Amino acid sequence: MPIILQYLAHRGGFDPDTPNIKGCNMQDTLQPCHVAWINTPGGIPVSSMLLYVQSIAFSIQFFLFTTFSSLADYGHWNRFILLCSTVVGCLFQALPITLVNDDGTHWNIMMAIMCIALISYGTTLAFYAAAFPNLSDNLPIVRYAKVNPNLSNKEKELVIERWRNHISAISTTFSNIGFLVTSGALSGVSFLSWEGKYDFPPGVEHVLGNAPVYNFISTVVCAGFWAINAIPYFVWTPRGRRGPPLPEGAHYLTFGWQSIIQALREARKLRYLFMYILAYFMFSDAVSTIGQMSTIIQGELTGFSPQQNVIFGLVTAITSILGCLFFLWISQVFKIRTKTSLLSIVVLTGLVPVWGCFGIYFDQFGIKTHRELWVLNVWQGLFTAPIWAWQQTMLAELVPKGKENLFFGLASVVNKASSWIGPVVIGAITQSTSNIWKGWPFVLGLFVLATFILCFIDVDKAKLELTEYEKNVDNFN
């Protein structure tokens, strides 16, 4: 969807040197291209607009998550929120097809569609993620370990940690298998002949993958794939599963804010959890900003080539699966703790902005060439994809039992609260310098701060704090 918005904005935008002529240079997409923006004479670069759109979407997610996230611990709210966000997400994922013949005039409509799609997609991610600790803790092998008198508390914790890592890594792997299936199918279709159905530029192969319509078809395919895989969850999940009723005197619209405030007030008792959430604030913003910047840069370097971008997606999908399975294997074989694995992944992912910084000074190095895009997509698959699995496991180890949705919701709130910062800062830098590469040092700074904080988190002490916290809650109740 970002590529479609980028494409339509270039068609409906203008060269800042000739603002009265509609349309930018589609043959050289690295040339300056602006779009009209509120209270901004001369408009803003398309890359800045894309980053601001991401910021708007994340800001709205922050408000919605804060309001509704903790409701998922009560009644049937988790199922209801998931169902609604899934339906909206699938619908808006398919809606770009209505703009398939647009000349760029309605790029702002595509901007709104993408905003809503991002919001609904982010909501589904948060509430699916909140379910995984309960799934792993109720595995027969974990339940047996909890009541096994021959195991010490330390050994029981290691069993729980190992299987949480397993479930998290496998779930992330399967999400990337879905990515692989769709990318593989779309890559194959991209080579179909499209002779006589589109006016291709000179030197461009006449196949479907090089026609703009391909991107629009892809969004419909992805929407259908999402819907097909979501239906079984809602059909087969036992309907009798529900949380306790909403506390007496609580209101649906204010309960979420009260719960988040309550969670924040526990910082003194759960200081390592909140240290982790602070680190998560940093590296989640950095990782999401890397994804957004990479998409924009890749779109410009490939001239929005649908075929080239979907093939890059296929490469990322394959390496993402390999990355998740590799880190799962190495952590199980060598019994590496979750924190160590997460630190390694964060540091390796942090090398991307280091690499990008070279692009400020060099024209042929620093994510500036097609060859580097291949390396970038492989690297992101191997090391960025696993970060989401291990950050979930790390959080699950530090969250009080029975409050998974509250604290996963808080983490999602923190994620959304931070994720608008990177795009706004990078967008402003790009707007003032017309050079998106000058935003990489800011992303690198986020990784350095996150790594520094993670180093000081003592997981063993955190679990002792967690045990004490749960005892106090039980005594209070």
N, C-alpha and C positions, 0 to 999 in steps of 0.2 A: 504493500500500500504506500509506503514512503516513496518508492520509485514512481508510482503512478502520480502522486501529488507533485513530485519533483518534475516529472514530464509535462503535466498540465500547466504547472506554474511557468515553465520555460516557454511553453506555447502562448500563454496569456500574459507573460511578463514583458519587459522591455529592457533594452540596453540603456544604461544610465546616460550614455553620450547622445542617444537619440530617443528621448522619452516619449515622443509622439508617435513612434512607430511600434505597433503591437508585434510581439513575438521576438524571441531571442535567437541567437545563432544555434540551430539544432545540429549543425555539422561539427561545431567546436564548442562543446558544452562546458569547457573550462573558462570560456570568455565571461565577463561580467554579465549578470542577469538579475534584474530587480523586479519586485512586485509591489503594487500599492499596499500601503500599511497605514493604520490609523495615526493621524497627526504626525506623519513623517513625510515631509516634502522630498520628492525624489525616490520614495519607496525604500525598501531594504533588500539585501541579497536574498536569493531563493534559499540558500543554505541557512541563513539566519531565520527565515520564516519557518523552515522545517524544524529547527531547534526550538523556536518559540511555541510551535504547535505541541511539541512533546511536553514542554513546560506547562502549558495550559491543561493538557490532559492529566498530567501528574498532580497538578494543583487540585483539580476537581476530584481525582481519586483520593487525595488526602482528606478532603472534606467528607466524602462518602464513607471512606473506611473508618474515620474517626466516629462517625455517627452510627454506623451499623455493624462494625466488625465484632464487637463483643456480644451482640445479640445472637450470634451463631452458637453460643454456649447454651442457649435456652430454647426449649420447645422444638419446633420444626424449622426454625429460622435458617439454619445452615442449608438445609435442602431447598428452602424457598428462595434464598438469595442466590444460591448456585444455579437453580433452574432459570430464574429471571435473567441473570447475567449471561448465561449460556445462550438463551434464545436471542437476546439482544445482540450478543457478540456474533453469532452465526449470521443473523440478518444483515448487520452492517458490514460484515466481512464480504458479503455478496453484492452489496449495493453499488460499488464502483462500476459495475457493468452498465449501469444506466448512463454513464458518462463516456461510453466507449467511442462515440463519434463527436465528442466535444472538441472544440477548437482552442480550448484553454480559457474561454470566457468564464467558465464556472469552476475554476480551480478552487475558489473559496468554499464551494459546496463539498468538494472532495476533502478539503481541510476539515470541515465539520464531521463528515462521515468517518474520517480517520480518527478524530478525537473521541467520538463515541465508541468506536471499535476498540481503541486502546483502553478506554475506561472499563468496558465490560470484560475485555480479555484479562486485564490486571486483577479485576475482582475475582474471576474464576480461579486464577492462579493462587491467590491468597487463601481462598476457602478450601481448595483441593489440598493445598500444602498443610493446612491445619489438621487435616484428617489423618495424615500419615503416622504421627506418633502413636495414636490409638491402634492403628492397624498393626504396627510392628510390636507393640507391647502386648497384644492379644494373640500373637503367634503361639502355637502349642509349645514350642521349644522355649520361648521366653517365659510363658506362664509356669512351665515346669521348673525352670531355673529359679523363679521367684520363691517357690515353696520348697525347694530342695534344701534339706537341712545340712547336707554335706558341703554346700558352697558358702563361702564367706560373703559378707556384704560387698567386698571389693570385687569378688568373682562374679557376683550377680550383676553388679553395675557394668562390668566388662561385657557380659552376655547381652545385656540390654543395649549397650552402646554399639556392639558389633552388628546386631540385627537392625538397629535403627539406621546404621550406615548402609547396610545391605538393602533395606527397603527403599531408602532415599535414593541410592545410586541406581537401583534397578528401575525405579519409577522415572528418574531422569533419563536413563538409557532408553526406556520405552517411548518417552516423549520424543527422543531423538530418532528412534526407529520410525515413528510416525512422520517426522520431518524427512527422513530418508525415503520413505515410501512415496510421499507427495512430490519431493524433489526429483526422485528417480522417474516417476511417471511423467511429470511435466518436462523433464529433460528429454525423455524419449519422444514425446509429442512435438517438442520444439523443432525437430528435424523434418517434420512433414512439409511437403512442397506447398508453397503459398503463391505460386506463379499466377500473375494476372489479377490477384485479389488486393494488392497494395502497391503503391508507387514507391518502390525501394530506391534509396540513394545509390548512385553509381558505386560499384565495387562491393555491394552488400549481397550476400547469398539470399536467394528468394525462398526462404523457409519461414514457417509460422513463428519460430522463435525470434526472428528479427523484425517482426511486425508488432506495432504497439498493442494491437488487440490481444496479443498473447498474455500480457500482464493482467488485463481485465478478466480473461478467461480463467487465469490462475487463481484469482481471488474467489471466484465462484466455486472452483474445485476444492479449494481449501476450506471454504465455508461448509460445503457438503461433507467433506471428510471429518470435520469437527463435529457436525451434527450426528453423523453415523456412529462415531465413537462415543458421543456423550449419551445417546439414548439408552444403551444398556445400563449405565450407572444409575439412571433415574428409574429404570424399570425393575432392576434386580436388587437395588438397595432395600433392605427390610424397612417397611414404612413404620413399623412400631418403634424404631430407634428415635429417641428424642431426648433432649436435655431437660433439666428441671424447669418449672414455670418461671416466668419473669418475676423478680422479687416484688413484694407488695409495695405499692407507692411509686414504683419505677415507671418512667414514660419511655415509649419507643424512640422518640426523637432526641431525648437527652441522656438516656442510659449509656449510650456508647461513650459520650464525652465524660460522663461521671466515672465510667470504668477505666478509661485511659488515664484520667487524673488520679484515680485510685492506684493504678499500676505504677504511675510515675512516683507516687508517694512512697512506694515500697523500695525505692532506690537504696535506702540505707541498709535494708535487710538483704537485698539481692544485688549488691554492688557489682559483682562480676557479670551478672546478666545485663545490667545497664551499661557496663563498660563494653560488653560485646555489642549491644544495640548501638552504642556510639560509633564503634568501629564499623558496624554494618551500615550505619548512616553514611560513612565515608566511602567504603568500597562498593556498595551497591550503586551509589551515584556515579562513581568512577566507571564501573562496568557498564551500566546502562548508557552512559555518555560515550564510551568507546563504541558501543553498538551503533548509536545514532550517527556519530562522526564517520565511522567506517562505511555505513550505508550511503551517506551523502557523498563521501569521497569516491566510493566505488561507482555510484551512479554517474558521477561526472567523468571519471576516467574511462568508463565503458560506453559513454554516450547514451546511457539508459538502455543499453542492449538487454532485452528481456532474456534472451537465450544465455548470454554470458552470466547474468546475475543468478539465474536459476541453477546453472552449472556450479557456480561458486557456492550456492546454497547446498547443492548435493555434496560437494567436497566437505563443507562444514558439518553436514549431517553425519557423514561416515566417520569423520575424525572425532565428532562429539561422542559417538557411541564407543569408539576405541578409547577415548580419554576417560570416560566414566568407568568403563570396565577395567582399564589399566589401574586407575587409582583405587578402585575397589579391591582388585587382586593384590596390589602391593600393600595395601593397608591390612588385608587379612593374612597374607603370607608372613609379613614382617611385624604384624601386630602394632601398626603405627596408629597412634591416637588421632582422634578427630581434629584436634587443634593443630597438630603437626601437619596433617594433610592439608587442612584449610590454609595454613600459613604458606605452605609450598605453592599451592595453587594461586593464592593472591599475589605472591612475589612474581611467579611466572607470567601471570596476566599483566602485572604492572610493567613488564618489559615492552608491551605494545606502545604506551605513551612515550617511553624512552626512545623507541624507534621512530615514532611520529615526530618527535622534536627535531630530528635531523632534517625533516622536510621543510623546516623554516628556512634553512640555509642552502639546501641542495635541491637541484631540479630532477636528479635521477636516483635519489635515495631518500627514504623517509616516508614510505607509503605513497610514492609518486608514480609508480610504474605498474603495468599489468602483471609483470613477474612477481612483484612484491604483493599484489593482491592474492595470488595463489598461496604464497607463504602465510599471509595474514589470515586467510580463511582456514588453513590447516592449523595454525597456531591457536586461533580462537576456538576451534573445535576441540583440540586436545586439552586446552587449559582453562578456557573461559566457561565452557559448558559444565564441567564438574563443580565449579564454584557454587552453583545453585543447589546441588545435592548436598555438599558438605556444609554449607551455611545453614541449611535446614536442620541437619543432624546436630550441629553445634548448638543451635538455638533450642532444639528439643531436649538436649542434655541439661539445659539451664532453666527450663520452664517448670513451674509447679504443676503437679498432677491435677487434672480437672480444670485447669485454666489455659489449656492449649490454645483455644480460639482467641481468648483475651490477649495473650502475649504474642501469638502469631499475628493477631490483628494489629497489636502495637508495633510489631516489627514491620508489618505492611504499611502502617501509617508512617513510620519512620522512613521506610523505603520511598514512599510517595512524597513525603515531606522533603526528602533530600534530592529525589530524582529530577525535580524541576530546577534545582540550583545549577547543575552542570550545563544543561542546555541553555539556560538564561545567560550564564557567564560566557559560554563559548559563542552563543548567538551575538552577544554584545561585542565580543572581541572581533568576530567575523564582520559585524556591521561596521565597526570603526576602522578595521585594517584591510577588509576584503580578502582575508587570508585565514581560512579555517584552521590551517596547521598551527597557527600561533596560539590555539587553544590547548594544545597537547601538554604544555608545562603545568597548567592548572590541574588537568587530570592526573598527571604524575604526582603532584603534591597531595592529592586525595589518597592515592595508594600509599605513599610514604607515611602519612598520619595514621591510616588504618592499620598498617603493618606494625607500627610502633605500639599502638594500643593493644592489638592482639597478643603481642609478646608478653604483656603484663597480666594476662588473664590466667588465673590458676584454676583449672577445671576441678581438681580434687577439693580445693577449699570451697569452690562454688557449690559443689554437691552437698557439702556439710551445711552450708548456709541454706540450701534448698530444703534439706531435711528439717532443720530448725524452723524454717518458715512454715512448712506444711504442718508441723506439730502445733505451732501457735494458732494456725487457722483452725485445726481440729478442736483445740481447747476452747477457742472463741465460739465455735459453733455448738 
